[in-house]
Amino acid sequence: MNRIPPVTLGLLIAIIAGFLLQQWASPELQAPFELWPWGSFPAQFSEFGKVVRVGFQPWQLVTHAFMHGGWVHLAFNGWALYQFGSAAENYLGSRRFAFFYFFCVIGAGLCQLLVTTMMLDAVDPMPIATVGASGGIFGLLLAFAVYYPGAKLIFLLLPVPVPARWAVLIYGAIELYLGLSGAQSGVAHFAHLGGLLFAAILILYWRGKPPARRYFSGDDR
């Protein structure tokens, strides 16, 4: 087994530790670290009728990425973080990779915050919090596609190898459709799209020029 790069390993340990802490902590203790829309909302978490005010706080842009909605959610994100994070860290180096990952996480959180705040229902204004590392991982997916464009990825529902540069476009298009149509509720599609968007912004900035021609030609530098 190949050695996992240090930042990727640290992130894996952190998301596992965060999930284990969730199993111990009560919902009202977890709530301040989940990503909520802008505002203040009364949430009843306990069987004794205790009401806790929840709403957006700046640290939630980071902390939500170390929490998950279940073992399957954690396992899928952990596997993706290991695969794409290891590849990206080996290419970028640990310091630049760490900055890239958290830039994507925060960008994904900002996009999700904007959308969930705009979509609050005036009749039933109690929102649902966002948790999970998926926004950052979608940023890593884009980095993988840019830096290893000839690599092949296999979709879960379509076992056919697809070049990474096309796979990320397909994933992005699916996320955009699901987010706009509401066909798959309960998933933070706009956080995923935000991770892709902020990853693209940072990669463009680092390259200093539009990469479209080189991206699709397979030149990864």
MIZA-415271 format. One record per residue: residue in three letters; x, z, y of N, C-alpha, C in turn. Coordinates in steps of 0.001 Angstrom, whole numbers, padded with zeros to 6 digits, always signed. Atoms other than C-alpha are relative to their C-alpha. Example, Ala and Ser with C-alpha at 12.3 -4.5 7.8 and 13.67 -1.06 7.14 Angstrom:
<nodes>
Ala+000890+000000-001190+012300+007800-004500+000900+000000+001200;Ser-000820-000060-001190+013670+007140-001060-000770+000730+001090;
</nodes>
This chain:
<nodes>
Met+000836+000000-001196+000000+000000+000000+000874+000000+001252;Asn-000765+000070-001219+001361-000953+003415-000206+001260+000836;Arg+000064-001173-000868+002150+001857+005824-000951-000268+001160;Ile+000929+000144-001121-000619+002384+008378+000743+000350+001279;Pro-000687-000309-001262+000764+002192+011942-000494+001311+000596;Pro+000301-001388-000395+000796+005572+013731-001268+000175+000830;Val+001200-000177-000826-001918+005051+016351-001255-000267-000822;Thr+001140+000292+000873-004282+003456+013841-000258+001168-000940;Leu+000150-001159+000887-003633+006339+011445-000590+001180+000759;Gly+000534-001095-000796-004272+008860+014211-001468-000184+000321;Leu+001407+000276-000291-007552+007173+015132-000870+000199-001237;Leu+000746-000202+001246-008666+007163+011493-000204+001489-000268;Ile+000111-001441+000204-007927+010870+011182-000984+000594+000997;Ala+000856-000546-001050-009722+011528+014479-001476-000279-000263;Ile+001421+000290+000229-012958+009735+013534-000519+000744-001234;Ile+000414-000789+001159-013028+011464+010149-000205+001460+000396;Ala+000124-001381-000461-012412+014839+011783-001241+000171+000877;Gly+001182-000072-000845-015082+014105+014384-001283+000016-000811;Phe+001205+000033+000833-017618+013270+011700-000177+001298-000771;Leu+000100-001274+000706-016803+016413+009723-000475+001112+000933;Leu+000480-000978-000972-017307+018478+012870-001496-000167+000256;Gln+001439+000229-000164-020707+016840+013255-000812+000672-001091;Gln+000727-000613+001105-021702+018177+009845-000140+001501+000201;Trp+000028-001445-000262-020945+021695+011073-000805+000334+001254;Ala+000596-000324-001298-022224+021515+014646-001496-000289+000000;Ser+001435+000223-000157-025889+021807+015530-000235-001202+000919;Pro+000276+001162-000852-027575+018819+017220+000173+000277+001488;Glu-000143-000285-001435-027651+020588+020583+001449+000141+000428;Leu-001420-000034-000309-023872+021118+020383+000603-001396+000015;Gln-000495+001369+000055-023311+017462+019519-000444-000833+001196;Ala+000628+000848-001020-025571+016069+022243+000871-000268+001220;Pro-000791+000284-001204-023175+016490+025214+001131-000989-000217;Phe-001111+000895+000292-020599+014312+023437-000471-001381-000454;Glu+000578+001307+000288-022932+011456+022486-000185-000762+001303;Leu+000149+000822-001201-023420+008567+024914-001478-000160+000331;Trp+001380+000053-000446-026689+008944+026831-000113-000902+001226;Pro+000207+000753-001240-028208+006760+029555+000136+000903+001228;Trp-000089-000733-001268-027894+007747+033198-001308+000741+000258;Gly+001188-000786-000287-030295+010541+034104+000071+001353-000674;Ser+000106-001308+000645-031428+013908+032794-001305+000032-000768;Phe+001160+000105+000880-033790+014132+029846-000153+001277-000822;Pro+000228-001196+000826-035388+017091+028044-000072-000380-001476;Ala-000013+000293+001437-034574+016990+024337-000199+001281-000784;Gln+000257-001168+000840-035944+019417+021773+000720-000202-001326;Phe-000823+000159+001183-033360+019846+019031-000286+001030-001084;Ser+000097-001062+000989-034160+023121+017317-001436+000248-000426;Glu+001322-000330+000523-037051+024335+015209-000679+001106+000798;Phe+000565-001078-000800-037535+027186+017673-000502-000489+001352;Gly+000524+000566-001233-038563+024821+020443+000953+000045+001168;Lys-000987-000035-001074-035330+025101+022404+000161-001382+000605;Val-000132+001271-000700-035126+022366+025037+001360-000048+000694;Val-001314+000198-000600-031726+021018+026116-000058-001246+000869;Arg-000060+001168-000873-031166+018675+029050+001184-000864-000421;Val-001057+000935+000374-029179+015603+028056+000035-001130+001018;Gly-000177+001110-000918-027840+012695+030061+001462-000385+000050;Phe-001364+000523-000020-024725+010707+030813+000976+000947+000679;Gln-001153-000682-000583-021417+012459+031443+001219-000898-000243;Pro-001105+000959+000114-018124+010559+032009+000771+000058-001311;Trp-000785-000099+001231-016341+011924+028936-000685-000651-001202;Gln+000719+000613+001111-019050+010459+026714+000459-001433-000282;Leu-000509+001349+000190-017489+007015+027240+001095-000039-001066;Val-001035-000093+001037-014702+008199+024914-000513+000756-001215;Thr+000346-000869+001138-016203+010976+022784-000997-000644-000956;His+000991+000608+000900-019065+008852+021430+000662-000802-001108;Ala-000693+000841+000976-016489+006715+019600+000605+000807-001141;Phe-000526-000852+001073-015404+009699+017476-001130+000696-000754;Met+001169-000529+000690-018919+010415+016212-000683-001162-000728;His+000667+001054+000765-020942+008503+013605-001341+000482-000533;Gly+001365-000307+000399-024487+008310+012364-000195+000252-001478;Gly+000118-000242+001432-023747+008772+008659+001258-000451-000710;Trp-001199+000345+000774-021234+008274+005866+000223-001505-000077;Val-000151+001464+000077-021912+004535+005584+000539-000538+001315;His-000480+000393-001325-021450+004081+009332+001485+000317+000148;Leu-001396-000413-000083-018176+006015+009173+000883-000862-000900;Ala-000808+000760+000956-016919+004162+006082+000218-001430+000474;Phe-000128+001385-000458-017616+000710+007527+000951-000076+001197;Asn-000870+000019-001178-015990+001515+010870+001430+000387-000347;Gly-001338-000390+000413-013063+003235+009188+000736-001131-000680;Trp-000626+001151+000672-012400+000234+006976+000397-001063+001010;Ala-000282+001015-001012-012607-002152+009938+001148+000435+000904;Leu-001081-000515-000828-010341+000085+012026+001336-000124-000729;Tyr-001224+000136+000785-007772+000132+009225+000461-001461-000055;Gln-000350+001406+000149-007886-003649+008750+000454-000614+001325;Phe-000273+000686-001252-008015-004915+012318+000936+000808+000897;Gly-000883-000825-000802-006315-001951+013965+001443-000103-000446;Ser-001366+000115+000505-003272-002153+011717+000627-001321+000434;Ala-000513+001321-000384-002891-005876+012404+000288-000066+001495;Ala-000185+000045-001451-003353-005476+016164+001159+000885+000441;Glu-001093-000895-000388-000965-002517+016400+001351-000578-000387;Asn-001253+000627+000408+001716-004361+014443+000391-001121+000954;Tyr-000277+001100-000928+001406-007257+016893+000323+000525+001400;Leu-000118-000447-001379+001043-005337+020170+001025+001113+000207;Gly-000770-001215-000160+003115-002249+019501-000949+001170+000262;Ser+000897-001148-000004+001715+001269+019465-000535+000348+001383;Arg+000455-000405-001333+001569+002029+023202-001017-000987+000559;Arg+000934+000992-000528-000075-001235+024199-001285-000022-000822;Phe+001186-000035+000859-002423-001034+021212-000913+001158+000372;Ala+000817-001160-000363-003581+002473+022174-000761-000270+001292;Phe+000676+000325-001257-004333+001306+025713-001104-001013-000248;Phe+000984+001043+000288-006142-001773+024381-001236+000585-000660;Tyr+001132-000556+000731-008316+000227+021997-000903+000818+000915;Phe+000830-000853-000853-009464+002798+024551-000603-000784+001161;Phe+000586+000885-001001-009985+000089+027167-001266-000630-000549;Cys+001176+000604+000639-012381-001588+024723-001098+001041-000240;Val+000981-001065+000240-014084+001710+023802-000740+000343+001285;Ile+000626-000349-001275-014700+002591+027441-000839-001157+000523;Gly+000779+001165-000422-015809-000952+028263-001285-000148-000783;Ala+001201+000057+000830-018226-000934+025342-000995+001069+000428;Gly+000875-001075-000455-019595+002409+026500-000664-000316+001322;Leu+000570+000364-001297-020091+001128+030053-001112-001034-000154;Cys+001036+001021+000217-022023-001917+028823-001248+000609-000636;Gln+001129-000655+000648-024198+000204+026545-000728+000913+000975;Leu+000591-000873-001019-024763+002706+029365-000870-000799+000955;Leu+000751+000838-000938-025883-000061+031721-001302-000486-000620;Val+001181+000580+000644-028270-001638+029225-001027+001079-000334;Thr+000957-001043+000381-029815+001602+027929-000656+000632+001225;Thr+000583-000545-001221-030313+002888+031467-001050-000951+000563;Met+000942+000990-000518-032023-000346+032511-001251-000119-000864;Met+001102+000216+000931-034253-000359+029430-000821+001257-000268;Leu+000779-001217+000204-035598+003184+029703-001489-000287+000177;Asp+001446+000216-000021-039324+003169+028968-000652+001017+000937;Ala+000643-000897-000969-041345+004585+031839-001085+000857-000645;Val+001051-000752+000683-044069+005737+029398+000597+001082-000889;Asp-000672-000953+000886-041768+007425+026871+001482-000002+000361;Pro-001337+000128-000568-038563+008074+028797+001118+000665-000801;Met-001055-000661+000769-036678+009947+026051+000839-001039-000735;Pro-000845+001018+000624-033746+007704+025056+000633+000487-001298;Ile-000765-000317+001208-031655+007615+021891+001474-000117+000346;Ala-001428-000003-000309-027963+008463+022111+000731-001038-000848;Thr-000862+000946+000700-025212+006059+021057+001227+000720-000530;Val-001234-000530+000586-022419+007066+018675+000649-001098-000832;Gly-000692+000926+000878-019751+005165+016774+001156-000712+000679;Ala-001201+000683-000487-016430+003392+017127-000150-001510+000028;Ser+000187+001431+000186-017972-000056+016726+000400-000820+001217;Gly-000376+000751-001192-017424-001114+020356+001488-000280+000036;Gly-001439+000197+000050-013687-000559+020088+000413-000913-001124;Ile-000355+000823+001147-013598-002206+016685-000337-001465+000244;Phe+000275+001391-000358-015288-005337+018005+001082-000545+000922;Gly-001145+000430-000792-012498-005452+020573+001194-000333-000883;Leu-001084+000281+000947-009993-005259+017715-000255-001282-000776;Leu+000341+001245+000685-011853-008062+015966+000409-001202+000844;Leu-000403+001102-000871-011314-010299+018981+001518-000115+000065;Ala-001461+000030-000022-007645-009302+019167+000538-000627-001280;Phe-000420+000584+001282-007270-010168+015472-000186-001509+000018;Ala+000279+001434-000048-008865-013569+016078+000978-000737+000904;Val-000933+000630-000942-006555-014284+019020+001424+000005-000537;Tyr-001386-000139+000415-003308-013018+017509+000258-000524-001415;Tyr-000133+000551+001355-003971-014179+013931-001109-001033-000226;Pro+001144+000922+000038-006249-017204+014448-000156-000747-001317;Gly+000087+000710+001271-005418-018780+011101-000468+000861-001154;Ala+000453-000896+001063-006430-015712+009095-001466-000262-000314;Lys+001374+000246+000440-009660-015936+007121-000749+001326-000148;Leu+000893-001146+000152-012553-013462+007278-001193-000416-000836;Ile+001161+000270+000844-015481-013184+004878-001171+000822+000503;Phe+001212-000694-000434-018981-012317+006103-000620+000730-001187;Leu+000607-000795+001062-020839-009655+004148-001088-000768-000731;Leu+001128+000704+000605-023865-011881+003544+000321-001443-000351;Leu-000384+001381+000277-021959-015171+003267+001444+000003-000490;Pro-001357-000165+000549-018960-014926+000895+000823-001279+000052;Val-000797+001209-000209-017167-017942+002351+001055+000315+001051;Pro-001033-000293-000994-013797-017540+004104-000174-000859+001256;Val+000159+000680-001288-014070-018411+007801+001213+000333+000856;Pro-001116-000315-000888-011107-018745+010201-000394+001037+001036;Ala+000311-001133-000866-010905-015653+012381-000502-000443+001368;Arg+000393+000428-001343-011231-017607+015625-001457-000432+000060;Trp+001413+000384+000042-014623-018942+014512-000878+001171-000422;Ala+000785-001151+000456-015752-015766+012788-000392+000893+001166;Val+000317-000880-001120-015537-013769+016021-001067-000617+000892;Leu+001049+000663-000779-017656-016367+017825-001357+000130-000693;Ile+001246-000142+000749-020260-016210+015059-000536+001418+000116;Tyr+000418-001395-000154-020314-012410+015150-000547+000267+001396;Gly+000448-000197-001371-020619-012466+018929-001366-000602+000247;Ala+001296+000665-000178-023499-014946+018825-001111+000780-000696;Ile+000992-000796+000724-025322-012850+016209-000344+001261+000783;Glu+000240-001227-000769-024879-009690+018279-000816-000289+001257;Leu+000749+000348-001202-026152-011432+021405-001459-000278-000333;Tyr+001382+000283+000407-029232-012722+019587-000746+001284-000354;Leu+000659-001233+000424-029999-009351+018013-000249+000931+001188;Gly+000168-000848-001160-029471-007540+021298-001130-000460+000904;Leu+001029+000530-000897-031720-009840+023331-001375-000039-000651;Ser+001288+000139+000682-034423-010262+020687-000583+001338-000445;Gly+000472-001277+000528-034620-006626+019563-000334-000062-001475;Ala+000331+000184+001416-034766-007892+015976+000603+001081-000882;Gln-000623-001085+000783-032492-005074+014772+000177+001189+000930;Ser-000057-001158-000887-033294-001931+016705+000829+001109-000634;Gly-000775-001115+000495-031262+001232+016414+001478-000284-000142;Val-001408+000372+000043-027928-000629+016611+000446-000331+001418;Ala-000483+000178-001379-025806-000676+019785+000637-001375+000165;His-000523+001362-000081-025481-004451+020020+000753-000252+001302;Phe-000667+000255-001270-024523-004367+023687+001317+000758+000119;Ala-001316-000633+000091-021725-001909+022949+000963-000922-000738;His-000834+000956+000731-020403-004434+020428+000420-001141+000917;Leu-000301+001088-000927-020651-007198+023014+000938+000474+001111;Gly-000894-000548-001015-019012-004935+025587+001429+000118-000498;Gly-001342-000054+000576-016073-004371+023242+000655-001361-000017;Leu-000525+001374-000018-015655-008134+022876+000363-000424+001421;Leu-000210+000413-001385-015974-008677+026633+001256+000647+000588;Phe-001140-000679-000603-013443-006057+027671+001303-000345-000722;Ala-001190+000477+000711-011026-007151+024942+000444-001348+000569;Ala-000326+001311-000559-011211-010704+026311+000608+000133+001389;Ile-000526-000201-001356-010644-009470+029885+001453+000461-000049;Leu-001358-000540+000052-007533-007512+028919+000981-001015-000574;Ile-000884+001018+000577-006075-010263+026739+000275-001098+001020;Leu-000191+000989-001062-006626-012768+029552+000971+000524+001053;Tyr-000878-000590-001010-004943-010405+031991+001442+000023-000492;Trp-001359-000054+000541-001946-009909+029719+000625-001384-000094;Arg-000530+001353+000131-001585-013631+029157+000189-000673+001351;Gly-000157+000527-001333-002038-014441+032810-000528-001392+000214;Lys+000594+001321-000176-003913-017674+032231-001122-000177-000998;Pro+001096+000234+000952-007064-019019+030547+000553-000452-001346;Pro-000610+000302+001297-006280-019098+026813-000799-000956-000864;Ala+000914+000735+000872-009063-021406+025598+000717-001080-000802;Arg-000634+001105+000719-006874-024409+024744+000928+000522-001081;Arg-000937-000541+000973-004189-022348+023038-000732+000794-001084;Tyr+000774-000791+000948-006769-020091+021381-000543-000869-001127;Phe+000618+000839+001016-008533-022910+019602+001001-000943-000668;Ser-001019+000813+000661-005313-024798+018840+000781+000800-001011;Gly-000681-000855+000966-003985-021809+016901+001312+000564+000509;Asp-001204-000596-000576-001103-020908+019262-000325+001419+000428;Asp+000407-001389-000212-001244-017102+019234+000877+000741+000998;Arg-000860-000712-000964+001348-016326+021936-000032-000672+001370;
</nodes>
